[in-house]
Amino acid sequence: MAKHYKHIETRLIHAGEPEPLINGAVSMPIFQSSTFEYAGQSSYDDIRYIRLNNTPNHIALHQKLAALENAEAAVVTASGMAAITTAILTFLTPGDHLLTQDCLYGGTHEFITKDLTALGISHDFVDGDAPDSWTGKLRPETKMIYMETITNPLMQVADLRAVAEFAKANGLISMIDNTFASPINFRPSEHGFDLSLHSCSKYLNGHSDIVAGAVIGRADLMEKIIHKLNHLGGSLDPHACFLLHRGIKTLAVRMRYQNESALRISEYLHKHPAVEKVNYPGLEGQPGYTRARELFEGFGGMLSFELKGDVETADRFIRSMNLPIIAPSLGGVETLITRPVTTSHAGMSPEDRQTLGISDTLIRLSVGIEATEDLIEDIEQALVKEK
Ligand SMILES: *Cc1c(COP(=O)(O)O)cnc(C)c1O
């Protein structure tokens, strides 16, 4: 029986660690061995092999991740997209139907609209703010509802309580991409979601140096997902497991700092006369604010905003900043800045972007762990140049 630690800070450090420690090593050693001596296993999934996700590095991470979200089980994958595609393909087969939020991570949007459609798996988009409209989209073959905790790049928060209830009432599997919140700010299992998905490339690892993913949730569903992953092959290498394991230990100190810093930067931008609009669920008066306050323990390190002016204004501002690195991706210790239309949402048609409210001038900031004052000063000097 695994030990239970009350607080997430303690679970980050101690949950899932080998007992006793391996040769006394304080840090989990890397087991860089593809195969392991046969020990009488009778099922294929129990043979010890890296692709079967059961080396000591995998097992320690699985236990830690499940403990973080107070869930029954977890598995790590080769990328966030491997987690998402494997989990969806475990439960949907040709003829099935999926309900999904309309504003999704670009890769997920493409997978659902292109790859699933090609496989004969259909979908309908639902408005996360309008639970009354969901029942009308149900079909006898609807099997799943798919959401994101905080949407990218507008940082919206759907009626997540209603989603979990709707899924239960209609026998659907509920999946939520919890990457933007991280287990510090939101733990889907505690709110009735069946499965939580992560791109661990972001906050969980936190150092922008690996690509990895995770699925966390109900044990009965996780067993099926792991068997599917064993076939599809999107397994995480032990060396990347080691880096993720190391990164996870500081998640709470990073995330809490990033929550605080992003909130202060949002407030600063919100008051600035050169700023047209700020999207951050922690700003009072924003559409998702009340919901986010009820559901989350922090509002996250991601925000987006529009300056008064055109695309040129936005690009000049981005180039005038000194600290943030112009790059897609998020969740690391370095602050990153990007115009989503040129990066994360470049694959989406201009019409779809317009429907969702993603303007060409929108700027997205992933707040790192630099001093908040330094970041605000940097924004200030870049805005002064705009005048
Ligand atoms: C980055 C990201 C993904 C994809 O993760 P990869 O690790 O790049 O495959 C999925 N969902 C969200 C919300 C993301 O930010």
The ligand as an SDF file (V2000), in Angstrom:
LIG
                    3D

 15 15  0  0  0  0  0  0  0  0999 V2000
    1.6360   21.4390  -25.9940 C   0  0  0  0  0  0  0  0  0  0  0  0
    0.2510   20.9860  -25.7670 C   0  0  0  0  0  0  0  0  0  0  0  0
   -0.1780   19.7400  -26.2240 C   0  0  0  0  0  0  0  0  0  0  0  0
    0.7200   18.8180  -27.0440 C   0  0  0  0  0  0  0  0  0  0  0  0
    1.7950   18.3830  -26.2890 O   0  0  0  0  0  0  0  0  0  0  0  0
    3.1920   17.8600  -26.9250 P   0  0  0  0  0  0  0  0  0  0  0  0
    3.9520   17.4640  -25.7210 O   0  0  0  0  0  0  0  0  0  0  0  0
    3.7880   19.0010  -27.6800 O   0  0  0  0  0  0  0  0  0  0  0  0
    2.8570   16.7300  -27.8170 O   0  0  0  0  0  0  0  0  0  0  0  0
   -1.4710   19.3560  -25.9430 C   0  0  0  0  0  0  0  0  0  0  0  0
   -2.3120   20.1500  -25.2610 N   0  0  0  0  0  0  0  0  0  0  0  0
   -1.9350   21.3620  -24.8090 C   0  0  0  0  0  0  0  0  0  0  0  0
   -2.9150   22.1860  -24.0700 C   0  0  0  0  0  0  0  0  0  0  0  0
   -0.6510   21.8130  -25.0460 C   0  0  0  0  0  0  0  0  0  0  0  0
   -0.2910   23.0230  -24.6080 O   0  0  0  0  0  0  0  0  0  0  0  0
  1  2  1  0
  2  3  1  0
  2 14  2  0
  3  4  1  0
  3 10  2  0
  4  5  1  0
  5  6  1  0
  6  7  2  0
  6  8  1  0
  6  9  1  0
 10 11  1  0
 11 12  2  0
 12 13  1  0
 12 14  1  0
 14 15  1  0
M  END
$$$$
